[in-house]
Amino acid sequence: MANGNVYAGQYFDIFAAGRHTIPSDQVQLETWTPRWISIDWGFEHQSAVQWHATRSDGVTVTYREFVQNHLSPRMLAAAITERTVDRLGRAERIRDVFSLA
């Protein structure tokens, strides 16, 4: 039987959602937890943005993702800004932003 979660070019060949993910409501981050964003911009292909943090136990988590195509750089920046908020709607403090060229 074919596995629909495996595809050519996949970076992690042992990824299992049940083992490597948890529901976002179970991710507990303090307001002071260091956070950063990674961006792979695309117009025809999808732009992918991930929000990451390193918890006090040393575990790095990706706690949010946004994927969409046909966004100009300005539109993508606006989408990132409106999503960079905590559960109470307060702006998150992002330490760094990394973009793939």
Gaussian input, Z-matrix of N, CA and C with variables (Angstrom, degrees):
# hf/3-21g

backbone

0 1
 N
 C     1     B1
 C     2     B2     1     A1
 N     3     B3     2     A2     1     D1
 C     4     B4     3     A3     2     D2
 C     5     B5     4     A4     3     D3
 N     6     B6     5     A5     4     D4
 C     7     B7     6     A6     5     D5
 C     8     B8     7     A7     6     D6
 N     9     B9     8     A8     7     D7
 C    10    B10     9     A9     8     D8
 C    11    B11    10    A10     9     D9
 N    12    B12    11    A11    10    D10
 C    13    B13    12    A12    11    D11
 C    14    B14    13    A13    12    D12
 N    15    B15    14    A14    13    D13
 C    16    B16    15    A15    14    D14
 C    17    B17    16    A16    15    D15
 N    18    B18    17    A17    16    D16
 C    19    B19    18    A18    17    D17
 C    20    B20    19    A19    18    D18
 N    21    B21    20    A20    19    D19
 C    22    B22    21    A21    20    D20
 C    23    B23    22    A22    21    D21
 N    24    B24    23    A23    22    D22
 C    25    B25    24    A24    23    D23
 C    26    B26    25    A25    24    D24
 N    27    B27    26    A26    25    D25
 C    28    B28    27    A27    26    D26
 C    29    B29    28    A28    27    D27
 N    30    B30    29    A29    28    D28
 C    31    B31    30    A30    29    D29
 C    32    B32    31    A31    30    D30
 N    33    B33    32    A32    31    D31
 C    34    B34    33    A33    32    D32
 C    35    B35    34    A34    33    D33
 N    36    B36    35    A35    34    D34
 C    37    B37    36    A36    35    D35
 C    38    B38    37    A37    36    D36
 N    39    B39    38    A38    37    D37
 C    40    B40    39    A39    38    D38
 C    41    B41    40    A40    39    D39
 N    42    B42    41    A41    40    D40
 C    43    B43    42    A42    41    D41
 C    44    B44    43    A43    42    D42
 N    45    B45    44    A44    43    D43
 C    46    B46    45    A45    44    D44
 C    47    B47    46    A46    45    D45
 N    48    B48    47    A47    46    D46
 C    49    B49    48    A48    47    D47
 C    50    B50    49    A49    48    D48
 N    51    B51    50    A50    49    D49
 C    52    B52    51    A51    50    D50
 C    53    B53    52    A52    51    D51
 N    54    B54    53    A53    52    D52
 C    55    B55    54    A54    53    D53
 C    56    B56    55    A55    54    D54
 N    57    B57    56    A56    55    D55
 C    58    B58    57    A57    56    D56
 C    59    B59    58    A58    57    D57
 N    60    B60    59    A59    58    D58
 C    61    B61    60    A60    59    D59
 C    62    B62    61    A61    60    D60
 N    63    B63    62    A62    61    D61
 C    64    B64    63    A63    62    D62
 C    65    B65    64    A64    63    D63
 N    66    B66    65    A65    64    D64
 C    67    B67    66    A66    65    D65
 C    68    B68    67    A67    66    D66
 N    69    B69    68    A68    67    D67
 C    70    B70    69    A69    68    D68
 C    71    B71    70    A70    69    D69
 N    72    B72    71    A71    70    D70
 C    73    B73    72    A72    71    D71
 C    74    B74    73    A73    72    D72
 N    75    B75    74    A74    73    D73
 C    76    B76    75    A75    74    D74
 C    77    B77    76    A76    75    D75
 N    78    B78    77    A77    76    D76
 C    79    B79    78    A78    77    D77
 C    80    B80    79    A79    78    D78
 N    81    B81    80    A80    79    D79
 C    82    B82    81    A81    80    D80
 C    83    B83    82    A82    81    D81
 N    84    B84    83    A83    82    D82
 C    85    B85    84    A84    83    D83
 C    86    B86    85    A85    84    D84
 N    87    B87    86    A86    85    D85
 C    88    B88    87    A87    86    D86
 C    89    B89    88    A88    87    D87
 N    90    B90    89    A89    88    D88
 C    91    B91    90    A90    89    D89
 C    92    B92    91    A91    90    D90
 N    93    B93    92    A92    91    D91
 C    94    B94    93    A93    92    D92
 C    95    B95    94    A94    93    D93
 N    96    B96    95    A95    94    D94
 C    97    B97    96    A96    95    D95
 C    98    B98    97    A97    96    D96
 N    99    B99    98    A98    97    D97
 C   100   B100    99    A99    98    D98
 C   101   B101   100   A100    99    D99
 N   102   B102   101   A101   100   D100
 C   103   B103   102   A102   101   D101
 C   104   B104   103   A103   102   D102
 N   105   B105   104   A104   103   D103
 C   106   B106   105   A105   104   D104
 C   107   B107   106   A106   105   D105
 N   108   B108   107   A107   106   D106
 C   109   B109   108   A108   107   D107
 C   110   B110   109   A109   108   D108
 N   111   B111   110   A110   109   D109
 C   112   B112   111   A111   110   D110
 C   113   B113   112   A112   111   D111
 N   114   B114   113   A113   112   D112
 C   115   B115   114   A114   113   D113
 C   116   B116   115   A115   114   D114
 N   117   B117   116   A116   115   D115
 C   118   B118   117   A117   116   D116
 C   119   B119   118   A118   117   D117
 N   120   B120   119   A119   118   D118
 C   121   B121   120   A120   119   D119
 C   122   B122   121   A121   120   D120
 N   123   B123   122   A122   121   D121
 C   124   B124   123   A123   122   D122
 C   125   B125   124   A124   123   D123
 N   126   B126   125   A125   124   D124
 C   127   B127   126   A126   125   D125
 C   128   B128   127   A127   126   D126
 N   129   B129   128   A128   127   D127
 C   130   B130   129   A129   128   D128
 C   131   B131   130   A130   129   D129
 N   132   B132   131   A131   130   D130
 C   133   B133   132   A132   131   D131
 C   134   B134   133   A133   132   D132
 N   135   B135   134   A134   133   D133
 C   136   B136   135   A135   134   D134
 C   137   B137   136   A136   135   D135
 N   138   B138   137   A137   136   D136
 C   139   B139   138   A138   137   D137
 C   140   B140   139   A139   138   D138
 N   141   B141   140   A140   139   D139
 C   142   B142   141   A141   140   D140
 C   143   B143   142   A142   141   D141
 N   144   B144   143   A143   142   D142
 C   145   B145   144   A144   143   D143
 C   146   B146   145   A145   144   D144
 N   147   B147   146   A146   145   D145
 C   148   B148   147   A147   146   D146
 C   149   B149   148   A148   147   D147
 N   150   B150   149   A149   148   D148
 C   151   B151   150   A150   149   D149
 C   152   B152   151   A151   150   D150
 N   153   B153   152   A152   151   D151
 C   154   B154   153   A153   152   D152
 C   155   B155   154   A154   153   D153
 N   156   B156   155   A155   154   D154
 C   157   B157   156   A156   155   D155
 C   158   B158   157   A157   156   D156
 N   159   B159   158   A158   157   D157
 C   160   B160   159   A159   158   D158
 C   161   B161   160   A160   159   D159
 N   162   B162   161   A161   160   D160
 C   163   B163   162   A162   161   D161
 C   164   B164   163   A163   162   D162
 N   165   B165   164   A164   163   D163
 C   166   B166   165   A165   164   D164
 C   167   B167   166   A166   165   D165
 N   168   B168   167   A167   166   D166
 C   169   B169   168   A168   167   D167
 C   170   B170   169   A169   168   D168
 N   171   B171   170   A170   169   D169
 C   172   B172   171   A171   170   D170
 C   173   B173   172   A172   171   D171
 N   174   B174   173   A173   172   D172
 C   175   B175   174   A174   173   D173
 C   176   B176   175   A175   174   D174
 N   177   B177   176   A176   175   D175
 C   178   B178   177   A177   176   D176
 C   179   B179   178   A178   177   D177
 N   180   B180   179   A179   178   D178
 C   181   B181   180   A180   179   D179
 C   182   B182   181   A181   180   D180
 N   183   B183   182   A182   181   D181
 C   184   B184   183   A183   182   D182
 C   185   B185   184   A184   183   D183
 N   186   B186   185   A185   184   D184
 C   187   B187   186   A186   185   D185
 C   188   B188   187   A187   186   D186
 N   189   B189   188   A188   187   D187
 C   190   B190   189   A189   188   D188
 C   191   B191   190   A190   189   D189
 N   192   B192   191   A191   190   D190
 C   193   B193   192   A192   191   D191
 C   194   B194   193   A193   192   D192
 N   195   B195   194   A194   193   D193
 C   196   B196   195   A195   194   D194
 C   197   B197   196   A196   195   D195
 N   198   B198   197   A197   196   D196
 C   199   B199   198   A198   197   D197
 C   200   B200   199   A199   198   D198
 N   201   B201   200   A200   199   D199
 C   202   B202   201   A201   200   D200
 C   203   B203   202   A202   201   D201
 N   204   B204   203   A203   202   D202
 C   205   B205   204   A204   203   D203
 C   206   B206   205   A205   204   D204
 N   207   B207   206   A206   205   D205
 C   208   B208   207   A207   206   D206
 C   209   B209   208   A208   207   D207
 N   210   B210   209   A209   208   D208
 C   211   B211   210   A210   209   D209
 C   212   B212   211   A211   210   D210
 N   213   B213   212   A212   211   D211
 C   214   B214   213   A213   212   D212
 C   215   B215   214   A214   213   D213
 N   216   B216   215   A215   214   D214
 C   217   B217   216   A216   215   D215
 C   218   B218   217   A217   216   D216
 N   219   B219   218   A218   217   D217
 C   220   B220   219   A219   218   D218
 C   221   B221   220   A220   219   D219
 N   222   B222   221   A221   220   D220
 C   223   B223   222   A222   221   D221
 C   224   B224   223   A223   222   D222
 N   225   B225   224   A224   223   D223
 C   226   B226   225   A225   224   D224
 C   227   B227   226   A226   225   D225
 N   228   B228   227   A227   226   D226
 C   229   B229   228   A228   227   D227
 C   230   B230   229   A229   228   D228
 N   231   B231   230   A230   229   D229
 C   232   B232   231   A231   230   D230
 C   233   B233   232   A232   231   D231
 N   234   B234   233   A233   232   D232
 C   235   B235   234   A234   233   D233
 C   236   B236   235   A235   234   D234
 N   237   B237   236   A236   235   D235
 C   238   B238   237   A237   236   D236
 C   239   B239   238   A238   237   D237
 N   240   B240   239   A239   238   D238
 C   241   B241   240   A240   239   D239
 C   242   B242   241   A241   240   D240
 N   243   B243   242   A242   241   D241
 C   244   B244   243   A243   242   D242
 C   245   B245   244   A244   243   D243
 N   246   B246   245   A245   244   D244
 C   247   B247   246   A246   245   D245
 C   248   B248   247   A247   246   D246
 N   249   B249   248   A248   247   D247
 C   250   B250   249   A249   248   D248
 C   251   B251   250   A250   249   D249
 N   252   B252   251   A251   250   D250
 C   253   B253   252   A252   251   D251
 C   254   B254   253   A253   252   D252
 N   255   B255   254   A254   253   D253
 C   256   B256   255   A255   254   D254
 C   257   B257   256   A256   255   D255
 N   258   B258   257   A257   256   D256
 C   259   B259   258   A258   257   D257
 C   260   B260   259   A259   258   D258
 N   261   B261   260   A260   259   D259
 C   262   B262   261   A261   260   D260
 C   263   B263   262   A262   261   D261
 N   264   B264   263   A263   262   D262
 C   265   B265   264   A264   263   D263
 C   266   B266   265   A265   264   D264
 N   267   B267   266   A266   265   D265
 C   268   B268   267   A267   266   D266
 C   269   B269   268   A268   267   D267
 N   270   B270   269   A269   268   D268
 C   271   B271   270   A270   269   D269
 C   272   B272   271   A271   270   D270
 N   273   B273   272   A272   271   D271
 C   274   B274   273   A273   272   D272
 C   275   B275   274   A274   273   D273
 N   276   B276   275   A275   274   D274
 C   277   B277   276   A276   275   D275
 C   278   B278   277   A277   276   D276
 N   279   B279   278   A278   277   D277
 C   280   B280   279   A279   278   D278
 C   281   B281   280   A280   279   D279
 N   282   B282   281   A281   280   D280
 C   283   B283   282   A282   281   D281
 C   284   B284   283   A283   282   D282
 N   285   B285   284   A284   283   D283
 C   286   B286   285   A285   284   D284
 C   287   B287   286   A286   285   D285
 N   288   B288   287   A287   286   D286
 C   289   B289   288   A288   287   D287
 C   290   B290   289   A289   288   D288
 N   291   B291   290   A290   289   D289
 C   292   B292   291   A291   290   D290
 C   293   B293   292   A292   291   D291
 N   294   B294   293   A293   292   D292
 C   295   B295   294   A294   293   D293
 C   296   B296   295   A295   294   D294
 N   297   B297   296   A296   295   D295
 C   298   B298   297   A297   296   D296
 C   299   B299   298   A298   297   D297
 N   300   B300   299   A299   298   D298
 C   301   B301   300   A300   299   D299
 C   302   B302   301   A301   300   D300

   B1=1.4527
   B2=1.5307
   B3=1.3036
   B4=1.4625
   B5=1.5260
   B6=1.3301
   B7=1.4653
   B8=1.5212
   B9=1.3220
   B10=1.4623
   B11=1.5180
   B12=1.3372
   B13=1.4629
   B14=1.5162
   B15=1.3225
   B16=1.4603
   B17=1.5189
   B18=1.3278
   B19=1.4517
   B20=1.5222
   B21=1.3324
   B22=1.4577
   B23=1.5146
   B24=1.3185
   B25=1.4554
   B26=1.5132
   B27=1.3108
   B28=1.4628
   B29=1.5216
   B30=1.3301
   B31=1.4620
   B32=1.5237
   B33=1.3146
   B34=1.4566
   B35=1.5246
   B36=1.3273
   B37=1.4578
   B38=1.5247
   B39=1.3302
   B40=1.4627
   B41=1.5270
   B42=1.3258
   B43=1.4641
   B44=1.5223
   B45=1.3244
   B46=1.4665
   B47=1.5221
   B48=1.3156
   B49=1.4650
   B50=1.5285
   B51=1.3215
   B52=1.4615
   B53=1.5139
   B54=1.3222
   B55=1.4656
   B56=1.5277
   B57=1.3163
   B58=1.4561
   B59=1.5212
   B60=1.3060
   B61=1.4617
   B62=1.5245
   B63=1.3337
   B64=1.4599
   B65=1.5256
   B66=1.3190
   B67=1.4683
   B68=1.5333
   B69=1.3247
   B70=1.4700
   B71=1.5197
   B72=1.3314
   B73=1.4672
   B74=1.5273
   B75=1.3356
   B76=1.4639
   B77=1.5304
   B78=1.3334
   B79=1.4656
   B80=1.5183
   B81=1.3177
   B82=1.4566
   B83=1.5287
   B84=1.3171
   B85=1.4633
   B86=1.5148
   B87=1.3098
   B88=1.4588
   B89=1.5232
   B90=1.3193
   B91=1.4725
   B92=1.5248
   B93=1.3366
   B94=1.4632
   B95=1.5283
   B96=1.3291
   B97=1.4665
   B98=1.5265
   B99=1.3518
   B100=1.4669
   B101=1.5348
   B102=1.3305
   B103=1.4646
   B104=1.5241
   B105=1.3156
   B106=1.4548
   B107=1.5211
   B108=1.3216
   B109=1.4661
   B110=1.5149
   B111=1.3388
   B112=1.4670
   B113=1.5315
   B114=1.3386
   B115=1.4701
   B116=1.5191
   B117=1.3188
   B118=1.4626
   B119=1.5199
   B120=1.3434
   B121=1.4568
   B122=1.5178
   B123=1.3028
   B124=1.4576
   B125=1.5128
   B126=1.2918
   B127=1.4632
   B128=1.5293
   B129=1.3384
   B130=1.4701
   B131=1.5266
   B132=1.3285
   B133=1.4670
   B134=1.5219
   B135=1.3020
   B136=1.4614
   B137=1.5257
   B138=1.3194
   B139=1.4617
   B140=1.5221
   B141=1.3293
   B142=1.4693
   B143=1.5227
   B144=1.3209
   B145=1.4633
   B146=1.5193
   B147=1.3317
   B148=1.4652
   B149=1.5223
   B150=1.3221
   B151=1.4551
   B152=1.5274
   B153=1.3284
   B154=1.4589
   B155=1.5242
   B156=1.3228
   B157=1.4668
   B158=1.5217
   B159=1.3277
   B160=1.4522
   B161=1.5211
   B162=1.3360
   B163=1.4613
   B164=1.5258
   B165=1.3230
   B166=1.4674
   B167=1.5206
   B168=1.3440
   B169=1.4667
   B170=1.5264
   B171=1.3513
   B172=1.4527
   B173=1.5164
   B174=1.3105
   B175=1.4634
   B176=1.5252
   B177=1.3357
   B178=1.4595
   B179=1.5187
   B180=1.3211
   B181=1.4612
   B182=1.5261
   B183=1.3061
   B184=1.4568
   B185=1.5130
   B186=1.3273
   B187=1.4558
   B188=1.5225
   B189=1.3161
   B190=1.4664
   B191=1.5182
   B192=1.3356
   B193=1.4588
   B194=1.5211
   B195=1.3184
   B196=1.4655
   B197=1.5189
   B198=1.3308
   B199=1.4635
   B200=1.5223
   B201=1.3477
   B202=1.4674
   B203=1.5162
   B204=1.3152
   B205=1.4629
   B206=1.5261
   B207=1.3245
   B208=1.4704
   B209=1.5319
   B210=1.3279
   B211=1.4631
   B212=1.5277
   B213=1.3179
   B214=1.4681
   B215=1.5237
   B216=1.3344
   B217=1.4653
   B218=1.5315
   B219=1.3246
   B220=1.4674
   B221=1.5303
   B222=1.3289
   B223=1.4661
   B224=1.5264
   B225=1.3358
   B226=1.4608
   B227=1.5249
   B228=1.3343
   B229=1.4743
   B230=1.5209
   B231=1.3210
   B232=1.4650
   B233=1.5255
   B234=1.3390
   B235=1.4648
   B236=1.5307
   B237=1.3256
   B238=1.4671
   B239=1.5225
   B240=1.3185
   B241=1.4584
   B242=1.5240
   B243=1.3235
   B244=1.4694
   B245=1.5219
   B246=1.3308
   B247=1.4601
   B248=1.5312
   B249=1.3079
   B250=1.4645
   B251=1.5230
   B252=1.3185
   B253=1.4606
   B254=1.5269
   B255=1.3253
   B256=1.4598
   B257=1.5217
   B258=1.3081
   B259=1.4653
   B260=1.5212
   B261=1.3320
   B262=1.4693
   B263=1.5245
   B264=1.3381
   B265=1.4535
   B266=1.5201
   B267=1.3404
   B268=1.4712
   B269=1.5226
   B270=1.3182
   B271=1.4620
   B272=1.5267
   B273=1.3254
   B274=1.4545
   B275=1.5261
   B276=1.3056
   B277=1.4636
   B278=1.5272
   B279=1.3151
   B280=1.4567
   B281=1.5170
   B282=1.3310
   B283=1.4610
   B284=1.5261
   B285=1.3216
   B286=1.4730
   B287=1.5243
   B288=1.3308
   B289=1.4622
   B290=1.5225
   B291=1.3296
   B292=1.4570
   B293=1.5163
   B294=1.3354
   B295=1.4561
   B296=1.5158
   B297=1.3327
   B298=1.4552
   B299=1.5147
   B300=1.3053
   B301=1.4626
   B302=1.4957
   A1=108.37
   A2=117.19
   A3=122.02
   A4=110.35
   A5=115.09
   A6=121.12
   A7=107.88
   A8=117.93
   A9=122.34
   A10=113.84
   A11=117.79
   A12=121.33
   A13=112.57
   A14=118.31
   A15=123.05
   A16=107.48
   A17=116.96
   A18=120.43
   A19=110.32
   A20=116.50
   A21=122.45
   A22=110.06
   A23=117.43
   A24=122.25
   A25=113.44
   A26=117.54
   A27=121.28
   A28=109.38
   A29=116.31
   A30=120.75
   A31=111.74
   A32=117.73
   A33=121.46
   A34=108.58
   A35=117.19
   A36=119.56
   A37=112.87
   A38=117.95
   A39=120.71
   A40=112.06
   A41=117.29
   A42=120.44
   A43=110.45
   A44=115.59
   A45=122.20
   A46=106.95
   A47=116.89
   A48=121.10
   A49=111.65
   A50=118.01
   A51=120.80
   A52=114.01
   A53=116.72
   A54=121.24
   A55=113.12
   A56=116.87
   A57=121.24
   A58=114.59
   A59=118.58
   A60=120.82
   A61=109.97
   A62=114.41
   A63=121.41
   A64=107.13
   A65=117.34
   A66=119.24
   A67=110.65
   A68=116.20
   A69=120.47
   A70=112.75
   A71=117.73
   A72=118.51
   A73=112.78
   A74=116.87
   A75=121.02
   A76=112.61
   A77=117.39
   A78=121.22
   A79=107.86
   A80=116.96
   A81=121.91
   A82=108.94
   A83=116.96
   A84=122.41
   A85=109.04
   A86=115.94
   A87=120.92
   A88=108.52
   A89=117.69
   A90=120.52
   A91=111.74
   A92=117.73
   A93=121.50
   A94=112.67
   A95=118.35
   A96=121.26
   A97=110.04
   A98=118.03
   A99=120.36
   A100=111.11
   A101=115.07
   A102=121.43
   A103=110.38
   A104=115.15
   A105=120.15
   A106=108.95
   A107=114.68
   A108=122.43
   A109=108.29
   A110=115.86
   A111=120.65
   A112=107.59
   A113=114.82
   A114=120.78
   A115=109.92
   A116=116.48
   A117=122.94
   A118=105.08
   A119=116.38
   A120=120.80
   A121=110.82
   A122=114.90
   A123=121.93
   A124=108.42
   A125=115.61
   A126=118.67
   A127=109.53
   A128=116.14
   A129=118.68
   A130=109.94
   A131=116.90
   A132=117.32
   A133=107.56
   A134=116.42
   A135=120.31
   A136=113.02
   A137=114.81
   A138=120.19
   A139=106.38
   A140=115.86
   A141=120.36
   A142=108.16
   A143=115.76
   A144=122.16
   A145=107.42
   A146=116.56
   A147=121.06
   A148=109.55
   A149=115.22
   A150=123.70
   A151=107.38
   A152=116.90
   A153=122.19
   A154=110.49
   A155=115.40
   A156=121.50
   A157=108.59
   A158=115.43
   A159=120.61
   A160=107.52
   A161=115.33
   A162=121.21
   A163=110.30
   A164=115.61
   A165=120.95
   A166=112.55
   A167=118.57
   A168=120.94
   A169=112.01
   A170=117.53
   A171=122.13
   A172=114.69
   A173=118.12
   A174=121.90
   A175=109.28
   A176=116.12
   A177=120.93
   A178=108.27
   A179=115.45
   A180=121.18
   A181=110.28
   A182=115.48
   A183=122.09
   A184=104.75
   A185=116.73
   A186=119.93
   A187=114.07
   A188=117.30
   A189=119.78
   A190=107.97
   A191=116.14
   A192=120.73
   A193=109.00
   A194=115.17
   A195=121.97
   A196=107.08
   A197=117.09
   A198=122.15
   A199=108.15
   A200=115.76
   A201=120.16
   A202=109.25
   A203=116.51
   A204=119.65
   A205=110.37
   A206=114.56
   A207=124.05
   A208=113.35
   A209=116.54
   A210=121.52
   A211=108.74
   A212=116.54
   A213=119.77
   A214=107.98
   A215=118.05
   A216=118.93
   A217=112.51
   A218=117.82
   A219=121.46
   A220=110.89
   A221=116.84
   A222=120.53
   A223=111.28
   A224=116.77
   A225=119.96
   A226=110.60
   A227=116.33
   A228=119.62
   A229=111.14
   A230=117.56
   A231=121.24
   A232=110.52
   A233=117.15
   A234=120.95
   A235=110.84
   A236=116.63
   A237=120.58
   A238=110.14
   A239=116.76
   A240=121.21
   A241=111.65
   A242=116.72
   A243=118.33
   A244=112.67
   A245=117.89
   A246=121.06
   A247=113.50
   A248=117.43
   A249=121.07
   A250=109.92
   A251=114.09
   A252=122.09
   A253=108.88
   A254=115.97
   A255=120.13
   A256=110.15
   A257=116.99
   A258=121.29
   A259=113.26
   A260=116.24
   A261=120.45
   A262=112.00
   A263=116.70
   A264=120.53
   A265=114.48
   A266=117.40
   A267=121.12
   A268=109.37
   A269=115.96
   A270=120.66
   A271=110.56
   A272=116.14
   A273=121.11
   A274=109.54
   A275=115.75
   A276=120.46
   A277=108.28
   A278=115.99
   A279=122.73
   A280=108.48
   A281=115.45
   A282=121.15
   A283=112.17
   A284=116.34
   A285=120.89
   A286=110.08
   A287=115.00
   A288=122.15
   A289=106.43
   A290=115.40
   A291=121.85
   A292=108.11
   A293=115.50
   A294=120.47
   A295=109.81
   A296=116.42
   A297=121.24
   A298=107.75
   A299=115.93
   A300=119.50
   A301=111.71
   D1=136.72
   D2=-179.85
   D3=-75.45
   D4=145.93
   D5=177.81
   D6=-102.20
   D7=112.78
   D8=-178.22
   D9=-69.99
   D10=-7.42
   D11=179.58
   D12=-95.82
   D13=1.76
   D14=179.50
   D15=-112.93
   D16=132.15
   D17=-178.03
   D18=-148.09
   D19=159.86
   D20=179.56
   D21=-61.41
   D22=135.33
   D23=179.36
   D24=86.07
   D25=2.24
   D26=179.79
   D27=-62.04
   D28=132.51
   D29=-176.64
   D30=-74.34
   D31=-48.83
   D32=-179.41
   D33=-102.35
   D34=114.14
   D35=-178.99
   D36=-85.43
   D37=-3.28
   D38=-179.83
   D39=-116.43
   D40=14.91
   D41=-177.82
   D42=-65.91
   D43=132.88
   D44=175.28
   D45=-135.14
   D46=117.10
   D47=-175.38
   D48=-54.66
   D49=-42.06
   D50=-179.60
   D51=-64.56
   D52=-26.68
   D53=-179.28
   D54=-94.55
   D55=-32.94
   D56=-170.72
   D57=-107.86
   D58=4.65
   D59=178.80
   D60=-133.64
   D61=155.98
   D62=171.81
   D63=-136.62
   D64=155.52
   D65=177.82
   D66=-59.74
   D67=142.09
   D68=-175.62
   D69=-59.21
   D70=-28.95
   D71=179.63
   D72=-71.94
   D73=-8.70
   D74=176.30
   D75=-95.66
   D76=-5.28
   D77=178.32
   D78=-83.42
   D79=112.66
   D80=-178.99
   D81=-102.72
   D82=113.61
   D83=179.41
   D84=-122.39
   D85=132.44
   D86=174.50
   D87=-76.78
   D88=157.15
   D89=-179.70
   D90=-62.62
   D91=-25.75
   D92=-178.29
   D93=-89.58
   D94=-1.50
   D95=-179.16
   D96=-62.73
   D97=127.41
   D98=178.51
   D99=-59.50
   D100=131.64
   D101=-177.67
   D102=-130.52
   D103=150.18
   D104=175.67
   D105=-149.42
   D106=164.84
   D107=-178.15
   D108=-121.80
   D109=140.19
   D110=171.48
   D111=-117.51
   D112=140.63
   D113=-175.50
   D114=-132.25
   D115=133.59
   D116=168.44
   D117=-122.51
   D118=99.40
   D119=-174.68
   D120=-80.60
   D121=142.74
   D122=172.64
   D123=-153.63
   D124=155.19
   D125=176.35
   D126=-106.51
   D127=-61.23
   D128=176.65
   D129=-72.18
   D130=-45.91
   D131=171.73
   D132=-86.32
   D133=163.43
   D134=-172.01
   D135=-70.49
   D136=139.26
   D137=166.20
   D138=-77.15
   D139=140.88
   D140=177.89
   D141=-127.57
   D142=126.93
   D143=-179.80
   D144=-125.56
   D145=130.77
   D146=176.35
   D147=-126.73
   D148=142.34
   D149=175.98
   D150=-105.32
   D151=129.49
   D152=-175.23
   D153=-126.22
   D154=157.06
   D155=175.46
   D156=-151.94
   D157=153.17
   D158=173.26
   D159=-110.49
   D160=116.08
   D161=-178.43
   D162=-71.61
   D163=168.00
   D164=-179.23
   D165=-63.83
   D166=-20.87
   D167=177.22
   D168=-85.54
   D169=5.04
   D170=177.05
   D171=89.12
   D172=-4.04
   D173=-179.72
   D174=-81.59
   D175=129.01
   D176=175.53
   D177=-92.33
   D178=131.04
   D179=-179.81
   D180=-122.90
   D181=145.91
   D182=168.38
   D183=-100.57
   D184=112.68
   D185=-169.86
   D186=-107.08
   D187=-3.44
   D188=178.73
   D189=-156.54
   D190=148.40
   D191=176.91
   D192=-144.23
   D193=144.08
   D194=176.18
   D195=-134.94
   D196=125.84
   D197=-179.09
   D198=-132.87
   D199=125.83
   D200=178.62
   D201=-163.77
   D202=149.41
   D203=175.40
   D204=-109.79
   D205=174.42
   D206=179.63
   D207=62.42
   D208=36.90
   D209=173.97
   D210=-112.30
   D211=128.76
   D212=173.30
   D213=-67.82
   D214=164.19
   D215=176.59
   D216=-54.57
   D217=-39.93
   D218=179.64
   D219=-65.78
   D220=-42.11
   D221=178.44
   D222=-65.96
   D223=-39.54
   D224=178.01
   D225=-64.57
   D226=-42.35
   D227=177.65
   D228=-59.38
   D229=-41.53
   D230=178.54
   D231=-64.56
   D232=-41.22
   D233=178.94
   D234=-63.80
   D235=-40.33
   D236=178.27
   D237=-64.49
   D238=-45.77
   D239=-178.79
   D240=-59.82
   D241=-44.98
   D242=-177.91
   D243=-70.47
   D244=-19.11
   D245=179.43
   D246=-96.73
   D247=-8.53
   D248=-177.29
   D249=-89.51
   D250=64.67
   D251=179.89
   D252=-136.19
   D253=153.97
   D254=177.22
   D255=-82.83
   D256=-175.69
   D257=-176.43
   D258=-66.38
   D259=-17.01
   D260=178.14
   D261=-96.93
   D262=4.06
   D263=178.42
   D264=85.27
   D265=9.59
   D266=179.25
   D267=-88.59
   D268=145.56
   D269=179.38
   D270=-62.01
   D271=133.01
   D272=175.70
   D273=-80.59
   D274=149.45
   D275=175.79
   D276=-92.42
   D277=111.87
   D278=-178.64
   D279=-100.59
   D280=125.28
   D281=-176.85
   D282=-78.21
   D283=-43.38
   D284=-175.35
   D285=-143.14
   D286=156.18
   D287=172.04
   D288=-129.79
   D289=126.45
   D290=179.68
   D291=-115.60
   D292=132.76
   D293=-179.36
   D294=-124.86
   D295=135.52
   D296=174.28
   D297=-78.86
   D298=134.84
   D299=-178.52
   D300=-86.26

